[in-house]
């Protein structure tokens, strides 16, 4: 009669079952790693800080050429706009005055030039921040008077010039019926030049006074 040994066989099945259970557990733990994909790394959204804008001044003149005794205004803006910034105005290399910017960066300064020169504006806190020089021309102020005009006889013409320091030689040209009939010269002294010119003929005469440049003033024709 054969004897069946069951204890040894049962131990073998138990060992095999433990191996199968361990393998299943390993696969179950590994499944999420195999089934999922790594999440993308978000790119940085921070942008680099903007470069600071260098300040700049603009400038313009109300007129590039004026008669002596007139007022000129220089105006412009500071960019970027900043309120309360002092702007220095120089004219002909000398300080003319200062202005202060408003909330929009705008400024304005009025002055009375006595001769021609360059107008320059700059920041008081940083003179390197300056607008391009602006050329300003100043012409002498001229007025003419005369006495009674008598045909064919010398007539007196007085030319007054301001400033009185002007000492140029004025040329008077007399034209009658489109023809030049006389040329005369007189130097300005103490703000006056006197001419005695005969009007040879009747009808209208055209008298032209050529006032040359002198003493920092631009020439003009009257």
Buried (B, 14 or more C-beta within 10 A) or exposed (E): EEEEEEEEEEEEEEEEEEEEEEEEEEEEEEEEEEEEEEEEEEEEEEEEEEEEEEBBBBBEBEEEBBBBEBEBEBBBBBEEBBEEBEBBBBBBEEEBEEBEBBEEBBBBBBBEBBBBBEBBBBBEEEEEBBBEEBEBBBBBBBEBEEEEEEEEEEBEBBBBBBBEBBBBEBBBBBBBEEEEBBEBEBEBEEBEBEBEBBBEBEEEBEBEBBBBBBBBBBEBEB
